[in-house]
């Protein structure tokens, strides 16, 4: 009687190779954050539960007022002229010192601006699911503004008068 082991081994190898052939989280540019799994409502809940509303408001969203001291009220979301990517939002949450808001820095005394850190202590308590949901929630609040001009036919300059 023949052993099934070689056939099973070949089937397992084929399945592994098929799994490597297509990766839904990659694009031509490389890794893509799996944001399709996020939930906007759960993101809002996590935003509040983790105390993000201590320092942030979200454009068009009513959030409970923070009870206690609040160092700043920086608005997230709203109209932007360039797309906020999932990667930018993710980086802003897990490494908030990467880019500090000019509004936040302007509220600090001059001597503290050069050594300022983000006061986002709650990110260490955040789960991956909460992170994905918060990124989805925030991304839903940005509105990309369209350019105020319309290009003319190829080769012609638009009339701006």
N, C-alpha and C positions, 0 to 999 in steps of 0.2 A: 504494500500500500504506500502511495506517495505521501510525503509530508506536505502539509499546507503552509509551513513556515516560510518557504521562499516566496510563495504567492502573497502571503500576508505582508511580508517585508517589502515586496515590490509595490503593493497597494499603498502602504504607509509612505514609502518614498515618493510615489506619485502625488499623494495628497499633500505632502510637505512642499514639494516643488510647486504645485498649483497654488498653494497659499502664499508662496514667495513671489509668484509671478504678478499678482495684482495686490496692491495695497491701497485701500480706499482713502488712507490719510496722507497720501503723497500727491504732489502735482509736479508739473515740469520744473517748478521753482524749488521743490523739496518738500519737507514735512508741512502738513496742513493741520492746524488745531482742529480736533473733532467737535466743532461747536454745534453741529446739528443735533447733538444729544442734549443740549442745554434747555432749560425750562424758564421762561420769562417770569412767571408767577413765583416759582421757587427761588429765582434769583433775587426778586424783590424781598421775599421773606428772609433770605440769607443776608442781604444787604442790611436789613434792620437788625436781625439777630446778632450779627457780628459788630454792630455799632458803627457801621460806615456812615450813618446819618449823623454821627457826632460832628463830622467836619464837612460832609457833602450833602448837597441837595441834588435832585435829579430832575432835569427839565421835563415839565408836564406830568410829574408824579407827585402825589401828596404823600408825604412821609410823616410819621410821628415826630414831634419836636424832641430833641435830645434834652434829657433832664440832667442838668449839671453844666460844668464848664465846657465850652466848645472853642477850640483855638481858631477855627476859621469856618466859613460857610462857602465852600467852593462848589459851583454848579457843574455837574456832569451832564452830557447830552446836549441837545439843542442843534442849532444850525452850524454846520462846518463847511469850509471850502475844500477840505481834503478828507478822504475817507479815513476813519479811525478803524484800523484793522484789528482783527481778533488778537493778533500778536502784540500790537501796541497796548490794547486794553489788558491783556494778560500780564505783560511786563510791568505795566503801571501798578498792578495789584501785588504781584509777587516780589517786585523790586522797585518800590515807589521812589527810591532815591535816584533811579536811573535818569529821570527827568522830573524836576520839581516845577510846579506851576509858578509862572510869573506872578499871578495873583497872590499865591501863598507867600512867596518870597517878599513881595511888596509890603505885606502885613507885619513882617519881622523887623526889629530894629536893625539898622545898617550893619552894626558890628556882628550880628548873628547870621547874616545872609550867606556868608562864605562857608560856614561850617554847619549849615542847617541840614537836618535830617527830617524825613517825613514822619509825622506822628501817627503812623498807621500800625498800631501794635497788634491788632486783631488778626492779621493775616497768618500768624503762626498757629492759630486755633482753627483755621479754615480747612475743610475737607476738599478733596479734588472735585467732588460733585458740586459743592457750594461754589467753588471757583468757576467751574464751567457754567453754572446757572447765573452767577453774577455777571460774567462776561457777556452772556446771551442777553440778560436784562439790560445792561448798559448799552450794548450794541443796538438794541431796539430803540433807544432814545435819541440816537444821532440822526440828523436829517442832512443829507448832502445837498448843498445849494448848487443849482445848475448855473453855468456861466450866463451872464446877462447879454451875451451877444450871440449872433447866429452867423456862422461862417458862410461866405458867399460861394458860388460855384468854383470849381477848381481853377486856380490861376487868377481869380479876381479877388481884390481886396474888398472886405465889407465896407459899406458906407456908414460911418459912425456919427454922421451929422443929424 
